[in-house]
Amino acid sequence: MVSSWDMACAVTKAMPFLSFFTLVTVAVVPLAAALYVVTSTTWSAVERVVLYR
């Protein structure tokens, strides 16, 4: 069983690295948005070609 003291120590050790999670989020979210736009545009273009034959 993990005591509350052990949990506090673990949180204290992790605190300096929490700012890096923000950097990871800032790096990944725009990539995800770009992937969504490219995928959506490609799907729409292919759909138009197939449906308007």
N, CA and C of each residue as an Amber inpcrd file, in Angstrom:
protein
   159
   0.8470000  -1.1790000   0.0000000   0.0000000   0.0000000   0.0000000
   0.8930000   1.2420000   0.0000000   0.4960000   2.2380000  -0.7570000
   1.2840000   3.4610000  -0.8860000   0.7650000   4.4810000   0.1170000
   1.6900000   5.0190000   0.8810000   1.2850000   6.0000000   1.8890000
   1.1500000   7.3810000   1.2430000   0.4850000   8.2630000   1.9480000
   0.3090000   9.6140000   1.4230000   1.6560000  10.3470000   1.3610000
   2.5800000   9.9890000   2.2340000   3.9160000  10.6080000   2.2000000
   4.6450000  10.2230000   0.9160000   4.5420000   8.9530000   0.5240000
   5.1720000   8.5040000  -0.7140000   4.5620000   9.2050000  -1.9250000
   3.2520000   9.3780000  -1.8870000   2.5810000  10.0740000  -2.9890000
   3.0420000  11.5240000  -3.0670000   3.1780000  12.1790000  -1.9280000
   3.6300000  13.5660000  -1.8980000   5.0510000  13.6810000  -2.4440000
   5.8850000  12.7300000  -2.1020000   7.2640000  12.7370000  -2.6180000
   7.2740000  12.5390000  -4.1410000   6.4390000  11.6540000  -4.6120000
   6.3760000  11.4060000  -6.0510000   5.8880000  12.6390000  -6.8000000
   4.8810000  13.2990000  -6.2640000   4.3570000  14.5040000  -6.9060000
   5.4110000  15.6090000  -6.8910000   6.1090000  15.7360000  -5.7870000
   7.1460000  16.7560000  -5.6830000   8.2650000  16.5120000  -6.6940000
   8.6190000  15.2610000  -6.9160000   9.6600000  14.9440000  -7.8890000
   9.1880000  15.1980000  -9.3250000   7.9050000  15.0390000  -9.5760000
   7.3700000  15.2060000 -10.9300000   7.0800000  16.6630000 -11.2900000
   6.9310000  17.5200000 -10.3000000   6.5340000  18.9040000 -10.5500000
   7.4320000  19.6550000 -11.5370000   8.7460000  19.5450000 -11.4660000
   9.5670000  20.3100000 -12.4220000   9.3520000  19.9150000 -13.8820000
   8.8630000  18.7180000 -14.1040000   8.6910000  18.2390000 -15.4700000
   7.3100000  18.5270000 -16.0420000   6.3910000  19.0270000 -15.2470000
   5.0390000  19.2740000 -15.7310000   4.9970000  20.3410000 -16.8200000
   5.9060000  21.2890000 -16.7830000   5.9230000  22.3150000 -17.8260000
   6.2560000  21.7130000 -19.1880000   6.9920000  20.6090000 -19.2110000
   7.3080000  19.9720000 -20.4830000   6.0870000  19.3220000 -21.1150000
   5.1200000  18.9130000 -20.3040000   3.8870000  18.3620000 -20.8620000
   3.1420000  19.4250000 -21.6540000   3.2300000  20.6690000 -21.2260000
   2.6330000  21.7610000 -21.9800000   3.3140000  21.9020000 -23.3350000
   4.6280000  21.7900000 -23.3590000   5.3560000  21.8750000 -24.6200000
   4.9760000  20.7430000 -25.5710000   4.8080000  19.5540000 -25.0240000
   4.4010000  18.4160000 -25.8510000   3.0130000  18.6740000 -26.4310000
   2.1150000  19.1900000 -25.6130000   0.7570000  19.4950000 -26.0870000
   0.7920000  20.5590000 -27.1740000   1.5850000  21.5920000 -26.9760000
   1.6870000  22.6650000 -27.9620000   2.2710000  22.1430000 -29.2700000
   3.1090000  21.1440000 -29.2010000   3.6980000  20.5740000 -30.4100000
   2.7420000  19.6210000 -31.1210000   1.9460000  18.8740000 -30.3720000
   1.1210000  17.8120000 -30.9660000  -0.2220000  18.3260000 -31.4860000
  -0.8350000  19.2600000 -30.7990000  -2.1780000  19.7130000 -31.1890000
  -2.1930000  20.3330000 -32.5970000  -1.2570000  21.2050000 -32.9570000
  -1.2840000  21.7120000 -34.3330000  -1.0520000  20.6220000 -35.3860000
  -0.2370000  19.6320000 -35.0570000  -0.0380000  18.5280000 -35.9940000
  -1.3280000  17.7470000 -36.1830000  -2.0490000  17.5330000 -35.1080000
  -3.3250000  16.8310000 -35.1960000  -4.3320000  17.6370000 -36.0110000
  -4.3540000  18.9400000 -35.8100000  -5.2660000  19.7930000 -36.5700000
  -4.9130000  19.7770000 -38.0590000  -3.6370000  19.8300000 -38.3680000
  -3.2070000  19.7790000 -39.7700000  -3.5620000  18.4430000 -40.4040000
  -3.3630000  17.3640000 -39.6750000  -3.7240000  16.0430000 -40.1840000
  -5.2260000  15.9600000 -40.4510000  -6.0260000  16.5390000 -39.5610000
  -7.4770000  16.5580000 -39.7540000  -7.8430000  17.3250000 -41.0200000
  -7.2510000  18.4900000 -41.2230000  -7.5790000  19.3040000 -42.3970000
  -7.1750000  18.5910000 -43.6790000  -5.9850000  18.0170000 -43.6970000
  -5.5190000  17.3110000 -44.9000000  -6.4020000  16.1020000 -45.1850000
  -6.7300000  15.3370000 -44.1650000  -7.5670000  14.1500000 -44.3480000
  -8.9680000  14.5290000 -44.8150000  -9.5390000  15.5380000 -44.2120000
 -10.8820000  15.9720000 -44.5740000 -10.9280000  16.5000000 -46.0070000
  -9.9310000  17.2800000 -46.3740000  -9.8780000  17.8280000 -47.7310000
  -9.6940000  16.7170000 -48.7610000  -8.8120000  15.7820000 -48.4780000
  -8.5850000  14.6630000 -49.3960000  -9.8360000  13.8150000 -49.5460000
 -10.4900000  13.5350000 -48.4350000 -11.7220000  12.7370000 -48.4790000
 -12.7850000  13.4400000 -49.3170000 -12.9470000  14.7420000 -49.1150000
 -13.9460000  15.4920000 -49.8690000 -13.6200000  15.5140000 -51.3550000
 -12.3610000  15.6920000 -51.7020000 -11.9700000  15.7150000 -53.1110000
 -12.2160000  14.3640000 -53.7770000 -11.8400000  13.2960000 -53.1060000
 -12.0690000  11.9560000 -53.6640000 -13.5640000  11.6690000 -53.7610000
 -14.3110000  12.0740000 -52.7720000 -15.7600000  11.8650000 -52.7810000
 -16.4040000  12.5900000 -53.9590000 -15.9850000  13.8130000 -54.2090000
 -16.5410000  14.5610000 -55.3390000 -16.2320000  13.8740000 -56.6660000
 -14.9980000  13.3840000 -56.7990000 -14.6110000  12.7140000 -58.0430000
 -15.4450000  11.4650000 -58.2470000 -15.6520000  10.6960000 -57.2000000
 -16.3930000   9.4310000 -57.3130000 -17.8790000   9.6980000 -57.5560000
 -18.4570000  10.6640000 -56.8400000 -19.8850000  10.8940000 -56.9570000
 -20.3010000  11.6120000 -58.2350000 -19.4330000  12.4130000 -58.8050000
 -19.8040000  13.1890000 -59.9880000 -19.2570000  12.5950000 -61.2700000
 -19.0650000  11.3000000 -61.2970000 -18.6380000  10.6350000 -62.5360000
 -19.7720000  10.5350000 -63.5090000
